[in-house]
Amino acid sequence: MKTFLKETPNDCFLNHALALEYVKLGDDATARNLFERNLATDAGYIATYYHLGKLLERLGLPQDAIPVYEKGMEAAKAGKDMHTYNELQGAYEDLVY
C-alpha cells in the first residue's frame, strides 16, 4: 500500500485504508494525521469523517469530534449518501444529547 501511496500520495482511498491499519496497530497519531490529510485533500471523502470522529472520541476529545461529525453530515447530505449520514448523525447525537 505504501508503494502505491508514493506514486499517488493524495489517493484518499489508500490513505483511508492505511489509516485504518494504523488504528488496528494502536498508532492513533499516525491514523489521525492520515484521516486529517484526507479531509484536507478531499472534503467530500465521506468515509473519513466517521472514523476520524470515533478516533477523536477514543482519544478523549469529544469536543473535537462534534464538528467532524457535523461536517461529515453536511458532506454526506450533499453527496446524497443517507446511510453514512445516518451513521454520522447517530454518533453525533450520542455525544451531544
VEXKOLBA-153284 format. One record per residue: residue in three letters; x, y, z of N, C-alpha, C, O, CB in turn. Coordinates in steps of 0.2 Angstrom, whole numbers. Each point is the difference from the previous one (the first is absolute). Glycine has a CB too. Layout:
residues N
> Ala  X  Y  Z  X  Y  Z  X  Y  Z  X  Y  Z  X  Y  Z .
...
END
This chain:
residues 97
> Met  4  -6  0  -4  6  0  4  6  0  -1  5  -4  -8  -11  10 .
> Lys  15  6  -2  4  6  0  3  1  -6  2  6  -2  0  -8  14 .
> Thr  0  -3  -16  3  1  -7  -5  4  -4  2  4  -4  4  -15  5 .
> Phe  -13  9  -1  -4  3  -4  -1  8  2  -1  4  -4  -5  -15  2 .
> Leu  7  12  9  -1  7  2  6  4  -2  -1  6  -1  -5  -10  11 .
> Lys  12  1  -11  5  4  -3  -1  3  -7  2  5  -2  6  -12  9 .
> Glu  -12  3  -11  -2  2  -6  -6  4  0  0  5  -4  4  -16  0 .
> Thr  -8  11  8  -6  4  1  -2  2  7  -4  -3  3  -1  -3  -13 .
> Pro  9  10  13  0  2  7  -7  3  2  -1  0  6  14  2  -6 .
> Asn  -17  1  -4  -6  3  1  -6  -5  -1  -6  2  0  11  9  -2 .
> Asp  -4  -17  1  -5  -5  -1  -4  -1  6  3  -3  5  4  -3  -14 .
> Cys  -13  8  10  -4  0  6  -1  -7  2  0  -2  6  -5  13  -9 .
> Phe  3  -15  -2  -2  -7  2  6  -4  3  0  -3  5  -8  3  -14 .
> Leu  14  1  6  6  -3  3  2  3  7  2  -4  5  2  2  -17 .
> Asn  -4  9  13  1  3  6  -5  -3  5  2  -1  6  3  11  -12 .
> His  -11  -10  4  -5  -2  5  1  -7  2  0  -2  6  -8  9  -11 .
> Ala  10  -12  1  1  -7  1  6  0  5  0  -4  5  -5  0  -16 .
> Leu  10  7  9  6  0  4  -1  3  7  2  -3  5  5  5  -15 .
> Ala  -11  3  11  -2  3  6  -3  -5  5  1  -1  6  -2  12  -11 .
> Leu  -4  -15  1  -3  -5  4  4  -6  3  -1  -3  5  -9  5  -12 .
> Glu  16  -3  3  5  -5  2  3  3  6  2  -4  5  0  -1  -17 .
> Tyr  0  11  12  3  3  6  -4  0  6  2  -1  5  4  8  -13 .
> Val  -13  -6  7  -4  -1  6  0  -7  3  1  0  6  -9  9  -12 .
> Lys  8  -14  1  1  -7  3  6  -1  4  1  -4  4  -8  0  -14 .
> Leu  13  8  7  6  -1  4  1  4  6  5  0  4  0  -2  -15 .
> Gly  -10  6  12  0  5  6  4  6  -1  2  3  5  -3  -13  2 .
> Asp  3  12  -13  4  6  -2  -6  5  -1  0  2  -6  11  -8  2 .
> Asp  -14  9  9  -5  5  -2  2  6  -2  -3  4  -4  -3  -9  13 .
> Ala  12  7  -8  3  7  -2  1  -1  -8  -2  5  -3  8  -3  14 .
> Thr  -3  -7  -13  1  -1  -7  -7  0  -4  -1  3  -5  12  -9  7 .
> Ala  -15  2  1  -7  -1  -3  -4  7  0  -3  2  -5  3  -14  9 .
> Arg  1  16  1  -3  6  0  2  5  -5  -3  3  -4  1  -4  16 .
> Asn  9  1  -13  3  4  -5  -2  -2  -7  -2  4  -4  12  -3  11 .
> Leu  -11  -8  -8  -2  -2  -7  -7  2  -1  -2  2  -6  10  -12  6 .
> Phe  -13  9  5  -7  2  -1  0  7  -1  -4  3  -4  0  -12  12 .
> Glu  7  13  -4  0  8  -1  3  2  -7  -3  4  -3  4  -3  15 .
> Arg  4  -5  -14  3  2  -7  -6  -2  -5  0  4  -5  12  -6  9 .
> Asn  -15  -3  -3  -6  -2  -5  -5  6  -1  -2  2  -5  4  -14  8 .
> Leu  -4  14  3  -5  5  0  3  7  -3  -4  4  -3  -2  -9  13 .
> Ala  12  6  -9  3  6  -3  1  -1  -8  -1  5  -3  7  -2  14 .
> Thr  -5  -9  -13  1  -1  -7  -7  0  -3  -1  3  -6  11  -10  8 .
> Asp  -15  4  1  -7  -1  -3  -5  0  5  -1  -6  3  6  0  -13 .
> Ala  -8  11  12  -5  1  5  -6  -4  -2  -5  -1  5  9  12  -2 .
> Gly  -5  -14  -9  -6  -4  -2  2  -7  1  -5  -4  -1  2  12  -7 .
> Tyr  9  -10  11  1  -7  1  -3  -2  7  3  0  5  8  0  -12 .
> Ile  -18  -2  6  -4  0  6  2  -6  5  -1  2  6  -8  2  -13 .
> Ala  12  -9  5  1  -6  5  5  3  5  0  -3  6  -2  -5  -15 .
> Thr  6  13  8  5  2  5  -3  3  6  3  0  5  5  1  -15 .
> Tyr  -13  3  9  -3  3  6  -2  -4  5  2  2  6  -7  6  -14 .
> Tyr  2  -14  7  -3  -4  6  6  -3  3  1  0  6  -11  -3  -12 .
> His  15  1  3  6  -3  3  4  5  4  3  -2  5  -3  -7  -14 .
> Leu  1  15  6  4  5  3  -4  2  7  3  1  5  2  3  -16 .
> Gly  -11  -3  10  -4  1  6  0  -5  6  1  2  5  -9  4  -13 .
> Lys  8  -12  6  0  -6  5  7  0  3  1  -1  6  -9  -5  -13 .
> Leu  13  8  3  7  0  2  1  6  5  3  -1  6  1  -4  -17 .
> Leu  -7  10  10  0  6  4  -3  -2  7  2  2  5  -2  6  -15 .
> Glu  -6  -11  9  -3  -2  6  4  -5  5  1  1  6  -12  0  -12 .
> Arg  14  -6  3  5  -4  3  5  4  4  3  -2  5  -6  -7  -13 .
> Leu  6  14  4  5  4  3  -2  5  6  4  3  3  2  -4  -14 .
> Gly  -13  0  12  -2  5  6  -1  7  -3  0  5  4  5  -12  4 .
> Leu  -7  8  -14  -1  6  -3  -7  1  -3  0  1  -6  13  0  4 .
> Pro  -18  -2  6  -7  0  -3  -1  7  -3  -4  0  -5  0  -9  13 .
> Gln  6  14  -6  -1  7  -2  3  1  -7  -2  4  -4  1  0  16 .
> Asp  6  -8  -14  3  0  -6  -3  -4  -5  -1  1  -6  12  1  11 .
> Ala  -15  -7  -2  -3  -5  -5  -7  3  -2  -2  -1  -6  7  -8  12 .
> Ile  -8  13  -2  -7  3  -2  1  4  -7  -4  -2  -4  1  3  16 .
> Pro  7  4  -13  0  3  -6  2  -5  -6  -2  1  -6  5  10  12 .
> Val  1  -16  -5  2  -5  -5  -7  -3  -2  -1  -1  -6  13  -1  11 .
> Tyr  -16  0  0  -6  -4  -2  -5  5  -4  -3  -2  -4  4  -5  14 .
> Glu  -1  14  -7  -4  5  -4  2  1  -7  -5  0  -4  3  5  15 .
> Lys  8  -5  -12  3  1  -7  -2  -6  -4  -1  1  -6  10  7  10 .
> Gly  -8  -14  -1  -1  -6  -4  -8  -1  -2  -1  -2  -5  11  -3  12 .
> Met  -14  7  -2  -7  0  -2  -2  5  -6  -4  -2  -4  2  -1  16 .
> Glu  5  9  -12  -1  4  -5  3  -3  -7  -3  0  -5  4  10  13 .
> Ala  5  -13  -8  3  -3  -6  -4  -6  -2  -1  -1  -6  12  5  10 .
> Ala  -14  -8  1  -4  -6  -2  -6  2  -3  -3  -3  -5  8  -3  14 .
> Lys  -8  12  -6  -7  2  -3  1  3  -7  -4  -1  -5  0  4  17 .
> Ala  10  1  -13  1  2  -7  2  -5  -5  -2  0  -6  6  10  12 .
> Gly  -1  -16  -3  1  -5  -5  -6  -5  0  1  -6  -3  11  7  6 .
> Lys  -17  0  0  -6  -4  0  1  -7  3  -3  -5  -3  -1  12  -7 .
> Asp  9  -7  15  1  -7  3  -3  0  7  3  2  5  8  -2  -11 .
> Met  -17  -2  6  -4  0  6  2  -5  5  -1  1  6  -9  3  -13 .
> His  13  -10  4  2  -5  5  6  3  4  0  0  7  -3  -9  -15 .
> Thr  8  12  5  5  3  4  -2  6  4  2  1  6  6  -4  -15 .
> Tyr  -13  7  6  -3  5  4  -3  -2  7  1  3  5  -4  3  -16 .
> Asn  -1  -12  10  -3  -2  6  5  -3  5  -1  1  6  -9  -4  -13 .
> Glu  16  0  5  5  -2  5  3  6  3  1  0  6  1  -10  -13 .
> Leu  -1  15  3  3  6  3  -4  3  5  2  3  5  5  -1  -15 .
> Gln  -14  -1  8  -5  3  5  0  -4  6  -1  3  5  -5  1  -15 .
> Gly  6  -11  10  0  -4  6  5  2  4  0  0  7  -6  -9  -13 .
> Ala  12  9  4  6  1  4  0  7  3  2  1  5  5  -9  -13 .
> Tyr  -9  13  4  -1  7  2  -5  0  6  2  3  5  1  1  -17 .
> Glu  -8  -7  11  -6  1  5  3  -4  7  -2  2  5  -7  -1  -14 .
> Asp  12  -6  8  3  -4  6  5  5  4  0  0  6  -1  -11  -12 .
> Leu  4  16  3  4  4  3  -3  7  3  1  2  5  8  -6  -13 .
> Val  -14  6  4  -3  6  1  -6  0  5  -1  4  4  5  0  -15 .
> Tyr  -8  -10  11  -6  0  4  1  -5  5  -5  -1  4  -2  4  -14 .
END
